[in-house]
């Protein structure tokens, strides 16, 4: 029993005895086990064909991933997220899962659930991942699901996989894309999601879709851009939640303000994402060759301690970025970042007009901007943010 009179204490990673007086170098690692997928979703920014021989031949080996997990654990990592593509396409997924759990890591698994088998469900039930499985859902009927996934019979396999998760009481949550032709199914999707025992809130939606992160398919980029929610649709979707204004008050209190000329004012590079071929990235979408580290040649520790800190010091040189984004107080609200610029334009510091429009629409809805204003022109932004926080999250003024 502890001095506080309880049998359980909640500790932050740096409070564990092994990390006493020093901070773990890595809290979570994201590993993209494959870019290949058994779906070919209309809006997807990364997928390669399931049987792509070239992609398969270049993927990390089982031993390499195990070595990476071991090094991550030695750096203090407590959580691994397996993603893709579809990570269940890897025949060694169960082996890597068990290896991670034996290292003491919690496992976050991103999947479309189509390849969940009785054997895998039993494994997850016997050795729980420690975190909920996250299942992407692309429709509530065979017609709509298969249309989004561009794969005949995908819906039947998805439902079989989900039923196995339910049958074996494996905690999972669902999320999905916000597409116009799925509007009529949204109520049914949310009602079904509410019946899932581990769903504590409404499902999350993706709607401001990223373009291809390897800049490899201009035609698909054009299709993805047409599927994006408009700024007005984005605001309408976000503001559905009764907690939206309070949440935004809390968010604005902590994150709002101009970023200046430094490009990486986000969390990129404080952890890492590893692509399917063994490249450590500042963040998963940022795949340009100048900002990745080949882990076949450099240790993960060196990437985190030397390579990434140097990359995070990169400054913008684009005059348009310096005139607008560097001075824009909506930076915390806007998704503009080097990864987004890379996907859209092949640079790190070109303003993404679509993201600018979405951020301005939200700011006008929240009363932070007048109709004809641009955020980079506002001088009294601190007063506006303080007023908004006071009105919607008054406790923030006491804790700021």
C-alpha positions in Angstrom: 0.0 0.0 0.0 1.3 3.5 -0.9 1.7 6.3 1.6 -1.5 7.8 0.2 -3.4 4.8 1.4 -4.2 3.3 -2.0 -3.0 0.1 -3.7 -2.7 1.7 -7.1 -0.7 4.8 -8.2 -0.9 6.4 -11.6 2.5 7.5 -12.8 3.8 9.4 -15.8 6.5 7.6 -17.8 9.3 9.7 -16.3 8.1 8.9 -12.8 8.8 5.1 -13.2 11.8 4.0 -11.2 13.7 3.0 -14.3 13.3 6.6 -15.7 13.9 8.4 -12.4 15.3 11.9 -13.0 15.4 11.5 -16.7 12.7 11.6 -19.4 12.1 8.7 -21.8 13.3 9.6 -25.3 10.3 8.0 -27.0 6.7 7.6 -25.7 5.0 6.1 -28.7 6.2 4.8 -32.0 4.0 4.5 -35.1 5.0 1.7 -37.5 3.5 1.5 -41.0 3.9 -2.2 -41.6 2.9 -2.0 -45.2 1.5 0.4 -47.8 -0.4 -2.4 -49.4 -4.1 -2.7 -48.8 -7.0 -5.0 -49.7 -9.1 -1.9 -50.2 -8.5 0.8 -52.8 -10.6 3.5 -51.1 -11.6 6.6 -53.1 -10.1 9.0 -50.6 -6.9 7.1 -49.5 -3.6 9.0 -49.4 -1.3 6.0 -49.1 -2.5 2.7 -50.3 -0.7 0.4 -52.8 -2.3 -2.7 -54.4 -2.5 -5.7 -52.2 -0.3 -7.8 -54.5 2.2 -5.1 -55.4 5.4 -7.1 -55.8 7.7 -4.1 -55.7 6.2 -2.8 -52.4 6.2 -6.3 -50.9 9.9 -6.8 -51.8 11.0 -3.6 -50.1 9.0 -4.0 -46.8 10.8 -4.3 -43.5 11.6 -7.9 -42.5 10.2 -9.5 -39.4 13.6 -9.4 -37.7 14.1 -5.7 -38.6 10.8 -4.7 -37.1 11.6 -6.7 -33.9 14.9 -4.9 -33.7 13.2 -1.6 -34.1 10.6 -2.5 -31.4 13.4 -3.6 -29.0 15.3 -0.3 -29.5 12.2 1.7 -29.1 11.4 -0.1 -25.8 15.0 0.6 -24.6 14.3 4.3 -25.3 11.3 4.2 -23.0 8.6 3.5 -25.5 5.4 2.2 -24.0 3.0 2.2 -27.0 3.3 1.1 -30.6 0.7 1.8 -33.3 0.6 -0.6 -36.2 -0.9 0.9 -39.3 -0.7 0.8 -43.1 -2.1 0.2 -45.7 -3.7 -2.7 -44.0 -1.3 -4.1 -41.4 -3.2 -7.4 -41.2 -1.8 -8.2 -44.7 1.5 -8.9 -43.0 1.7 -12.7 -42.3 3.8 -11.9 -39.3 1.3 -9.5 -37.7 0.5 -11.9 -34.9 4.2 -12.6 -34.2 5.0 -8.8 -34.1 1.9 -8.2 -31.9 3.0 -10.8 -29.3 6.6 -9.5 -29.5 5.4 -6.0 -28.7 3.3 -7.2 -25.8 6.2 -9.2 -24.3 8.2 -6.0 -24.4 5.6 -4.4 -22.2 4.1 -2.2 -25.0 0.5 -1.4 -25.5 -0.6 -2.0 -29.1 -2.9 0.3 -31.1 -4.1 -1.5 -34.2 -5.5 0.3 -37.2 -7.5 -2.0 -39.5 -10.4 -2.3 -41.8 -11.3 -5.6 -40.0 -11.6 -7.6 -43.2 -8.8 -9.9 -42.4 -9.7 -10.5 -38.7 -9.9 -14.3 -38.3 -11.1 -16.5 -35.4 -7.4 -17.2 -34.7 -6.5 -13.6 -34.5 -9.5 -12.7 -32.4 -8.7 -15.4 -29.9 -5.1 -14.0 -29.7 -6.4 -10.5 -29.0 -8.8 -11.8 -26.4 -6.1 -13.9 -24.6 -3.4 -11.2 -24.8 -5.4 -7.9 -24.8 -3.6 -5.1 -26.7 -4.1 -2.6 -23.8 -5.7 -0.1 -26.2 -8.8 -0.2 -28.3 -8.6 -1.6 -31.8 -9.5 1.2 -34.3 -11.7 0.0 -37.2 -12.3 2.2 -40.3 -15.9 1.8 -41.7 -16.7 2.7 -45.3 -20.5 2.2 -45.4 -23.4 0.5 -43.8 -24.5 -1.6 -46.8 -22.6 -3.7 -49.4 -23.4 -1.2 -52.1 -21.9 1.9 -50.4 -19.1 0.1 -48.6 -17.8 -1.7 -51.7 -18.2 1.6 -53.7 -15.9 3.5 -51.3 -13.5 0.6 -50.9 -13.5 -0.2 -54.6 -13.5 -3.9 -53.7 -16.3 -6.3 -54.3 -17.3 -8.3 -51.3 -15.4 -6.1 -48.9 -18.5 -5.3 -46.8 -19.2 -8.9 -46.0 -15.7 -9.5 -44.8 -15.7 -6.3 -42.8 -18.9 -7.3 -40.9 -17.5 -10.8 -40.3 -14.4 -9.3 -38.8 -16.4 -6.9 -36.6 -18.6 -9.7 -35.4 -15.6 -11.6 -34.3 -14.4 -8.6 -32.3 -17.8 -8.4 -30.6 -18.0 -12.1 -30.0 -14.7 -12.2 -28.2 -15.3 -9.0 -26.3 -12.3 -7.2 -27.8 -12.6 -3.4 -27.2 -12.7 -1.5 -30.5 -14.0 1.8 -31.8 -15.1 2.8 -35.3 -14.5 5.8 -37.5 -15.2 6.6 -41.1 -14.9 9.1 -44.0 -17.4 11.9 -44.4 -18.6 11.5 -48.1 -21.6 13.1 -49.7 -23.1 9.8 -50.9 -22.8 8.3 -47.4 -25.0 11.1 -45.9 -28.1 9.0 -45.9 -26.3 6.3 -43.9 -24.8 8.6 -41.3 -27.6 8.2 -38.8 -27.6 4.5 -39.1 -23.8 4.4 -38.7 -23.9 6.5 -35.6 -26.8 4.4 -34.1 -24.9 1.2 -34.8 -21.7 2.7 -33.3 -23.6 3.6 -30.1 -24.3 -0.2 -29.6 -20.6 -1.0 -29.5 -19.6 -1.4 -25.8 -16.3 0.4 -26.1 -17.6 3.4 -28.0 -17.7 6.3 -25.4 -18.6 9.0 -27.9 -19.7 9.6 -31.5 -17.4 8.1 -34.2 -14.7 10.3 -35.6 -14.8 11.3 -39.2 -12.2 12.2 -41.8 -13.4 14.8 -44.2 -10.6 17.2 -45.2 -8.8 14.4 -47.0 -5.0 14.4 -47.5 -3.6 14.1 -51.0 -1.2 11.2 -51.9 1.6 11.5 -49.4 4.2 10.0 -51.9 3.0 12.4 -54.6 2.6 9.4 -57.0 -0.8 9.8 -58.6 -2.0 13.2 -59.9 -5.3 11.7 -61.2 -6.2 10.3 -57.8 -5.2 13.6 -56.1 -7.8 15.3 -58.3 -10.4 12.8 -57.3 -9.5 13.2 -53.6 -9.7 17.0 -53.8 -13.3 16.7 -55.1 -14.3 14.5 -52.2 -13.2 17.0 -49.5 -15.8 18.7 -47.3 -16.2 22.4 -48.0 -15.2 24.8 -45.3 -19.0 25.3 -44.5 -19.6 21.6 -44.3 -16.6 21.2 -42.1 -17.9 23.8 -39.6 -21.4 22.3 -39.7 -19.9 18.8 -38.9 -17.6 20.0 -36.1 -20.2 22.2 -34.4 -22.7 19.3 -34.1 -21.2 18.4 -30.8 -22.7 20.2 -27.8 -19.2 20.4 -26.3 -17.7 22.1 -29.4 -17.5 25.6 -28.1 -16.1 24.5 -24.7 -13.6 22.3 -26.4 -12.5 25.1 -28.7 -12.2 27.5 -25.8 -9.8 25.0 -24.1 -7.9 24.5 -27.4 -7.6 28.2 -28.2 -6.3 28.9 -24.7 -3.4 26.5 -25.2 -2.5 26.5 -28.9 -3.5 29.8 -30.6 -0.9 32.2 -31.9 1.4 33.0 -34.8 4.2 30.4 -35.4 6.7 32.8 -36.9 9.2 31.6 -39.6 10.0 28.3 -37.9 8.2 25.5 -39.8 7.9 22.8 -37.2 5.9 24.4 -34.4 4.0 21.1 -33.9 5.0 17.9 -32.3 6.6 16.4 -35.4 10.0 14.9 -34.6 9.5 14.6 -30.9 8.5 11.0 -31.5 8.7 9.2 -34.8 6.7 7.3 -37.5 8.5 4.5 -39.5 7.3 3.8 -43.0 7.0 0.3 -44.5 10.5 0.4 -45.7 12.4 1.4 -42.6 12.5 5.2 -42.9 12.0 7.2 -39.7 9.9 10.3 -40.4 9.1 13.4 -38.4 5.5 12.6 -39.0 3.7 9.9 -41.1 2.6 12.1 -44.0 5.9 13.8 -44.5 7.7 11.5 -46.9 10.1 13.8 -48.8 13.6 12.4 -49.0 15.2 15.3 -47.2 13.3 14.8 -44.0 13.5 11.0 -43.4 16.2 8.9 -41.8 17.1 5.4 -43.1 17.0 3.2 -40.1 19.0 0.5 -42.0 21.9 2.9 -41.7 21.2 5.1 -38.6 19.9 4.0 -35.2 16.6 5.2 -33.9 18.3 6.9 -31.0 20.5 8.9 -33.3 17.5 9.9 -35.4 15.7 11.2 -32.4 18.7 12.9 -30.7 20.5 14.3 -33.7 18.6 14.2 -37.1 15.2 15.3 -36.0 16.2 18.2 -33.8 18.2 19.6 -36.7 15.2 19.2 -39.1 12.9 20.9 -36.6 15.0 24.1 -36.9 14.2 24.5 -40.6 12.7 28.0 -41.3 10.4 29.1 -44.0 11.7 31.0 -47.0 8.6 31.2 -49.1 7.6 34.9 -49.1 3.9 34.0 -49.2 4.2 31.8 -46.2 6.1 34.5 -44.3 3.5 37.1 -45.2 0.6 35.0 -44.2 1.1 31.7 -42.3 4.0 33.0 -40.1 1.8 35.9 -38.9 -1.5 34.0 -38.7 -2.9 33.6 -35.1 -5.1 30.7 -36.3 -2.1 28.4 -36.5 -3.4 26.2 -33.7 -6.7 26.0 -35.6 -5.3 25.6 -39.1 -3.8 22.3 -40.3 -1.2 24.0 -42.4 2.1 22.3 -41.8 5.2 21.1 -43.8 3.5 17.7 -44.4 0.4 19.3 -45.9 2.5 21.6 -48.1 4.6 18.6 -49.2 1.5 16.6 -50.2 -0.1 19.5 -52.0 2.9 21.2 -53.7 6.1 19.2 -53.1 7.5 22.0 -50.9 7.6 22.5 -47.1 6.4 26.1 -46.9 3.7 26.7 -49.5 0.4 27.8 -48.0 -2.4 25.3 -48.7 -5.4 27.4 -49.7 -7.9 24.8 -48.9 -6.7 24.6 -45.3 -6.6 28.4 -45.0 -10.3 28.6 -46.1 -11.3 25.9 -43.6 -9.5 27.6 -40.7 -11.0 31.0 -41.6 -14.5 29.5 -41.8 -14.1 28.0 -38.3 -12.7 31.3 -36.9 -15.7 33.3 -38.3 -18.1 30.8 -36.9 -16.4 31.1 -33.5 -16.5 34.9 -33.7 -12.7 35.3 -33.8 -12.7 36.9 -37.2 -15.1 39.3 -39.0 -16.4 38.4 -42.5 -13.8 40.2 -44.6 -10.8 39.8 -42.4 -7.7 37.6 -42.9 -6.2 36.3 -39.7 -2.7 37.4 -40.5 -3.9 41.0 -40.6 -5.4 41.0 -37.1 -3.5 43.0 -34.5 -5.7 42.4 -31.4 -5.8 38.6 -31.7 -4.8 38.1 -28.1 -7.7 40.1 -26.8 -10.1 38.2 -29.1 -8.8 34.8 -28.0 -9.0 35.8 -24.4 -12.6 37.0 -24.8 -13.6 33.8 -26.5 -11.9 31.6 -23.9 -13.6 33.6 -21.1 -17.0 33.1 -22.7 -16.7 29.4 -23.5 -14.1 28.0 -21.1 -13.9 30.4 -18.1 -11.9 27.9 -16.1 -9.1 28.4 -18.6 -8.5 31.9 -17.4 -7.8 30.6 -13.9 -5.4 27.9 -15.1 -3.6 29.7 -17.9 
